[in-house]
Amino acid sequence: MLDTVIYDTGATAEVFVMCLGVSIVLGGVIAAFHSFRNRSSKNFLMTLVLLPAIVQSVIMLVNGNVGTGVAVMGAFSLVRFRSLPGNSREIASIFLAMAVGLATGMGYLMMAAVMTFVVGAVSIAIVSAPIGQAKELERELKVTIPENLDYSDIFDDVFETYSNGAQLIRVKTVNMGSLYELVYHLTLKDRKNEKQMIDDIRTRNGNLEISCGRISEKVESL
């Protein structure tokens, strides 16, 4: 089942075309998996589609010498990493595309297909699972107050009423030092009371700017 389609006689034109077609199809599958709940440019998706075919062609050109092929494709892959830092998901997709190209270049078409769908299914499961994401009731609250207002405990009773806990994350001066911007992370008791909480804070900060939204997810880069 996982045997190679390339035998001792070497790769024929028919085998090369078959491997090339499988590489492009699997590259499209990798691009589809990468696009699941993720924004990507058309250029990057095109790269994921074509990369397995390019790697496969290089491996066949060096007559199955994996060491030489990996060295050449490693040099090619540095072009992206040096020109634009990629996040961890992009880099994982690139390595998967290269691994699929290595497998198809050596004739292991079924192995390449199994690897693509297994890794893709696992990635979709992880993305769909609530792992490493902000919870539904977690909020990032930004409050602007006058410089003469003591911010140490002015909103404590409001947070005690509407949240299960609030933490002051950052204090920053704005408007030439005449205002403070306070950033809190908090967990609401009830989402329906979010507006009432903001209204209560407005009576304390002189109706200055208030921003409340979900905590943004950090973008991991390698």
C-alpha positions in Angstrom: 0.0 0.0 0.0 2.8 2.4 0.9 5.3 1.1 -1.7 7.0 3.5 -4.1 5.9 3.7 -7.7 9.6 4.3 -8.8 11.6 1.2 -9.2 15.2 0.3 -10.0 14.6 1.1 -13.7 14.2 4.8 -12.8 11.4 7.3 -13.3 9.7 7.3 -16.6 7.8 10.2 -18.2 4.5 8.7 -17.2 5.6 8.2 -13.6 6.9 11.8 -13.4 3.6 13.2 -14.7 1.7 11.1 -12.3 3.8 12.2 -9.3 3.6 15.8 -10.5 -0.2 15.6 -10.7 -0.5 14.1 -7.2 1.8 16.7 -5.8 -0.3 19.5 -7.2 -3.5 18.0 -5.9 -2.1 17.4 -2.4 -0.7 20.9 -2.5 -4.2 22.2 -3.1 -5.5 20.1 -0.2 -2.8 21.6 2.1 -3.8 25.1 1.0 -7.4 24.3 1.8 -6.5 23.0 5.2 -4.4 26.1 5.8 -7.3 28.4 4.8 -9.6 26.9 7.4 -10.5 29.8 9.8 -7.4 31.6 8.6 -6.7 34.6 6.4 -4.0 34.1 3.8 -2.9 35.9 0.7 -3.4 34.4 -2.7 0.4 34.4 -3.2 1.0 32.2 -0.1 -1.8 29.8 -1.0 -0.3 29.5 -4.5 3.0 28.7 -2.9 1.5 25.9 -0.9 -0.1 24.4 -4.0 3.1 24.5 -6.1 5.7 23.8 -3.4 5.1 20.0 -3.3 5.4 19.8 -7.1 8.7 21.8 -7.0 10.2 19.7 -4.3 9.1 16.5 -6.0 10.7 17.7 -9.3 14.0 18.5 -7.5 14.1 15.1 -5.8 13.6 13.4 -9.1 16.2 15.5 -10.8 18.8 14.5 -8.2 17.9 10.8 -8.8 16.3 10.2 -5.4 19.3 11.6 -3.5 17.3 12.9 -0.5 20.3 14.6 1.1 21.1 16.7 -1.9 17.4 17.4 -2.5 16.8 18.5 1.1 19.9 20.8 0.9 18.6 22.4 -2.3 15.1 22.9 -1.0 16.3 24.1 2.3 18.2 26.9 0.5 15.0 27.7 -1.4 12.9 27.9 1.8 15.2 30.5 3.3 14.0 33.0 0.7 10.6 33.3 2.4 11.9 33.3 6.0 14.5 36.0 5.2 12.1 38.2 3.3 9.0 38.0 5.5 8.6 36.5 9.0 5.9 33.9 9.0 3.7 32.8 11.8 3.9 29.3 13.3 0.9 28.0 11.3 2.4 29.2 8.0 5.7 27.6 8.7 4.0 24.3 9.7 2.1 24.4 6.3 5.4 25.0 4.4 7.1 22.1 6.1 4.1 19.9 5.4 4.2 20.9 1.7 7.9 20.1 1.6 7.5 16.8 3.3 4.7 15.8 0.8 7.0 16.9 -2.1 9.8 14.7 -0.7 7.4 11.7 -0.4 6.0 12.1 -4.0 9.5 12.7 -5.3 10.5 9.3 -4.1 7.3 7.7 -5.4 5.5 7.2 -2.1 2.2 8.7 -3.4 -0.1 6.9 -0.9 2.2 7.8 2.0 2.1 11.5 0.9 -1.7 11.4 0.7 -2.1 9.8 4.1 0.3 12.3 5.7 -1.5 15.2 4.1 -5.0 14.2 5.3 -3.9 13.1 8.8 -1.9 16.2 9.5 -4.6 18.4 8.0 -7.4 16.7 10.0 -5.4 17.2 13.2 -4.8 20.8 12.4 -8.5 21.4 11.8 -9.3 19.6 15.1 -6.9 21.8 17.0 -8.1 25.0 15.4 -11.8 24.1 16.1 -11.0 23.2 19.7 -11.2 26.0 22.3 -7.5 25.8 23.1 -5.5 29.0 23.7 -8.4 31.3 22.8 -10.0 34.0 25.0 -13.1 32.8 26.7 -16.5 34.1 25.7 -16.9 36.4 28.7 -13.3 37.7 28.9 -12.9 41.3 27.9 -10.2 43.9 27.4 -11.3 47.2 28.8 -9.6 50.5 28.0 -10.6 53.5 30.1 -9.3 57.1 29.7 -9.3 59.2 32.8 -8.1 62.7 33.8 -4.6 63.0 35.2 -5.8 64.2 38.6 -8.0 61.1 39.1 -6.5 58.4 41.4 -7.0 55.2 39.4 -5.7 52.7 42.0 -9.2 51.7 43.2 -11.7 54.0 41.6 -13.4 51.2 39.6 -13.1 48.4 42.1 -16.8 48.5 43.2 -17.9 48.5 39.6 -15.7 45.5 38.7 -16.9 43.7 41.8 -20.5 44.2 40.7 -20.2 43.2 37.0 -17.2 40.9 36.8 -15.7 37.9 38.4 -12.3 39.6 38.6 -10.4 42.4 36.9 -6.7 43.0 36.5 -5.0 46.2 35.6 -2.6 45.3 32.8 -1.2 48.6 31.6 -1.2 52.4 32.4 -0.2 54.8 29.7 -0.2 58.6 29.5 -2.0 60.2 26.4 -2.7 63.6 25.1 0.6 65.2 26.2 0.3 63.6 29.6 -3.0 65.2 30.5 -4.9 61.9 30.4 -4.2 58.3 31.5 -5.3 55.3 29.5 -5.9 52.2 31.7 -6.1 48.7 30.3 -7.9 46.0 32.2 -8.5 42.3 31.6 -11.7 41.1 33.2 -14.3 38.3 33.1 -17.9 39.4 33.0 -20.5 37.8 35.2 -23.3 38.4 32.6 -22.7 39.6 29.0 -26.1 41.4 29.1 -24.7 43.8 31.8 -21.8 45.0 29.7 -23.5 48.2 28.6 -24.5 49.0 32.2 -20.9 48.5 33.4 -19.7 50.9 30.7 -22.3 53.5 31.7 -21.2 53.2 35.4 -17.6 53.7 34.4 -18.5 56.8 32.3 -19.9 58.5 35.4 -16.5 58.1 37.0 -14.1 59.0 34.2 -15.9 62.2 33.1 -17.4 60.6 30.0 -14.1 60.2 28.4 -13.3 57.5 25.9 -14.0 53.9 26.9 -13.3 50.8 24.8 -14.4 47.3 25.6 -13.9 44.2 23.4 -12.6 40.6 23.4 -9.0 40.0 24.2 -7.1 39.8 21.0 -5.2 36.6 20.3 -1.4 36.8 20.1 0.1 35.9 16.7 2.9 33.5 17.2 5.9 33.8 14.9 9.0 31.8 14.4 
